[in-house]
Amino acid sequence: MNQLTRREFFSGALAAGSVAFLPGCSSPNSSLVAQTDACRLAAGRPVKFLFMTDHHIESDFIENFGAGAGKPRYTMWKPGNHAALVKTYEFINSDPYCRDIQFALFGGDQLNTGYMSHRTYLEEERVNYYRTLRSLDLYRKSKGTDISDLDFHAPDTFFCTSNTPKGYVQRPIPFVKLDSRVIAIQGNHDTAVEDFYRECSFKCGDTRFITFFASYVGLPAPKGEYRSTARISDDAFSFIEKEMSAAASDPSIRHIVLVSHWAIAPKGKDFVCPIIDACQENKFNGNRRKLLALAEKYGCELYINGHEHNGSYPVGKIGNLSDINCGTVTGAKASWSIVEIHPDKAVFNVYSRAVAVEAPDGTVTYTQLPQRLFIREIPLGHLPPPAARSSVSG
């Protein structure tokens, strides 16, 4: 140990499939990642994870050559991006700083047309999503293994609206069981995907992460403009309240982190389409305000989201809550981040992704490899002792 940094020691142990034991680590009978988490806490290491959002995976995996040459089905995803995403995952696998992440969190819009009305495209996009994801070591090595240390909570089903000959019908859809350390939530582009969760909660180290779904709301706008927001349902609010209360009463939890696809900071130049209350179209008026009250009462200080494709990673403040908007993987710059949750701060290490050019014969040339661009630091306090944490009534 004298000639190795702690990071090198842990990285070597993980790569070799072995476990290093330090005072305070778990017993040899627990999972490798659970033991590593315990070692991190004992050594003062932060919770560390990959955050990606707005992948917008489309149906043509080998881009638009062959039968579809020159006729892209959708405009969100440009030729070369799928290959670039695979290369980005390979960078994460091998980079000394990135490769020891404990989990990955995807913030919605993993697919581009994951709606019930586009079921054919949904299936094609899902195939391509997993085809790229299998390039990520964290996914491959954790799939099917013991992930009970995450203490993952989620409802069994969600309701999806289908357009039938008799009109719109809501039907329950069961979620696919979480079976890896990649936790993906739904955005407005993948509202029919049972692989992606809406409300869920999980623990890593001394932090409890709570996610929720906000459904799309179209708003009236002058001709030629686009306005939208999202609504937080009563069911989603009830889930958040239950999980936040439980986390606040757990003495092992230092931080509570909220995650959703939509921002919640006040509308402005950096937050164009946040969740808002007090509009005629939002039938759950007031839930945003009640959610902010929960965060204040229970000491939640960090809210992570995407949707707006803003590569500057802006941070908005609402009371003690910091809202950080985390860009899109479809953008070549500021595309994804490695996040560390420390006792006193959250650190977002923001990276570009790879850029690829694909020739008609399928040959891929990479014109850019991922690199760290900048860092966003958000100060955090920590939860008060459980006895001092007050509950919030409905």
Secondary structure, DSSP 8 states (H G I E B T S, - for coil): -TTS-HHHHHHHHHHTT-----TT---TTS-HHHHHHHHHHHTT--EEEEEE----B-S-TTTT-GGGTT--S-SSS-TTHHHHHHHHHHHHHH-TTTTT-SEEEE-S-SBSS-SGGGHHHHHHHHHHHHHHHTT-HHHHHHTTS--GGG--B--SEEEEEEEETTEEEEEEEE-----SSEEEB--TT-TT-TTSBSSEEEEETTEEEEE---EEEE----TT---EEEE--HHHHHHHHHHHHHHHT-TT--EEEEE-SS--S-SSSS-SS----S-TT-TTTTHHHHHHHHHHHHT--EEEE-SS--TT--EEEETTEEEEE---TTSSSS-EEEEEE-SSEEEEEEE---EEEE-TTS-EEEEE---EEEEEEEE------GGG------
